[in-house]
Amino acid sequence: MVDSKATREGLRRAYVFGNLSLELAAIQCGVSVHSARRWKKEALNSGDDWEVIRRAHLLANGAPEDIARAILTSLMAQFQETLEKVNLADTLSAPERVELLHA
């Protein structure tokens, strides 16, 4: 197995932009799945999140309705999580809860 920068970049391209599974991208690039997972984790630790870029790339290639739906779904999930946390916070008064939701 060749552990070269070109091989790592090829794996990243196949996974992120080629939309291949990490296993198939590893096979295509001639590396073990273990190495592929390790490289992906190392990239994440250095600030290169393949998952975020992959999702953004998929969205950018979608229909406008798909993009709007994905954005709305993400916002609604964040809102729901925040609302649940505020509702479960026993130490907050009603006015404090309203203020948090208003902010």
C-alpha positions as CSV (number, residue, x, y, z in Angstrom):
1,M,0.0,0.0,0.0
2,V,1.3,3.4,-0.9
3,D,0.6,6.1,1.7
4,S,1.1,9.1,-0.4
5,K,-0.6,12.5,-0.4
6,A,-2.1,11.7,-3.8
7,T,-3.7,8.5,-2.5
8,R,-5.2,10.3,0.4
9,E,-6.5,13.1,-1.8
10,G,-7.9,10.5,-4.2
11,L,-9.7,8.7,-1.3
12,R,-11.1,12.0,-0.1
13,R,-12.3,13.0,-3.6
14,A,-14.0,9.6,-4.2
15,Y,-15.7,9.7,-0.8
16,V,-16.7,13.4,-0.7
17,F,-17.3,14.3,-4.4
18,G,-17.8,10.8,-5.9
19,N,-20.4,10.0,-3.2
20,L,-18.9,6.5,-2.7
21,S,-19.0,4.7,0.6
22,L,-15.7,4.9,2.4
23,E,-15.3,1.1,1.8
24,L,-15.8,1.5,-2.0
25,A,-13.6,4.6,-2.1
26,A,-10.8,2.6,-0.3
27,I,-11.1,-0.3,-2.7
28,Q,-11.0,2.1,-5.7
29,C,-7.9,3.8,-4.3
30,G,-6.2,0.5,-3.4
31,V,-6.0,1.1,0.4
32,S,-7.4,-0.8,3.3
33,V,-10.7,0.3,4.9
34,H,-8.8,0.6,8.2
35,S,-6.4,3.1,6.6
36,A,-9.3,5.0,5.0
37,R,-11.0,5.4,8.3
38,R,-7.8,6.5,10.0
39,W,-7.1,9.1,7.3
40,K,-10.7,10.4,7.5
41,K,-10.3,10.7,11.3
42,E,-6.9,12.4,11.0
43,A,-8.4,14.8,8.5
44,L,-11.2,15.6,10.9
45,N,-8.8,16.2,13.7
46,S,-6.9,18.7,11.5
47,G,-10.1,20.5,10.7
48,D,-11.1,18.9,7.4
49,D,-14.5,17.4,8.0
50,W,-15.3,15.1,5.1
51,E,-18.9,14.6,6.2
52,V,-19.7,18.3,6.2
53,I,-18.2,18.9,2.8
54,R,-19.9,15.8,1.4
55,R,-23.3,17.0,2.6
56,A,-22.7,20.5,1.3
57,H,-21.7,19.1,-2.1
58,L,-24.8,16.9,-2.3
59,L,-27.0,19.8,-1.4
60,A,-25.3,22.1,-3.9
61,N,-26.1,19.6,-6.7
62,G,-29.8,19.2,-5.6
63,A,-32.9,20.9,-6.8
64,P,-33.8,24.2,-5.0
65,E,-36.7,22.5,-3.3
66,D,-34.3,19.8,-1.9
67,I,-31.9,22.5,-0.7
68,A,-34.7,24.5,1.0
69,R,-36.1,21.3,2.6
70,A,-32.6,20.3,4.0
71,I,-32.0,23.8,5.4
72,L,-35.5,23.9,7.0
73,T,-35.1,20.4,8.4
74,S,-31.7,21.4,10.0
75,L,-33.2,24.6,11.5
76,M,-36.2,22.8,12.9
77,A,-34.0,20.1,14.5
78,Q,-31.9,22.8,16.2
79,F,-35.0,24.6,17.3
80,Q,-36.6,21.4,18.7
81,E,-33.4,20.6,20.6
82,T,-33.2,24.1,22.1
83,L,-36.8,24.0,23.1
84,E,-36.5,20.7,24.8
85,K,-33.4,21.9,26.8
86,V,-35.3,25.1,27.8
87,N,-38.3,23.1,28.9
88,L,-36.2,20.7,30.9
89,A,-34.3,23.4,32.8
90,D,-35.9,23.3,36.2
91,T,-34.0,26.3,37.5
92,L,-35.4,28.8,34.9
93,S,-38.4,30.9,35.6
94,A,-41.1,31.5,33.0
95,P,-39.8,34.9,32.0
96,E,-36.3,33.5,31.7
97,R,-37.6,30.8,29.4
98,V,-39.4,33.3,27.2
99,E,-36.2,35.5,27.1
100,L,-34.1,32.5,26.0
101,L,-36.6,31.6,23.2
102,H,-36.8,35.2,22.1
103,A,-33.0,35.8,21.9
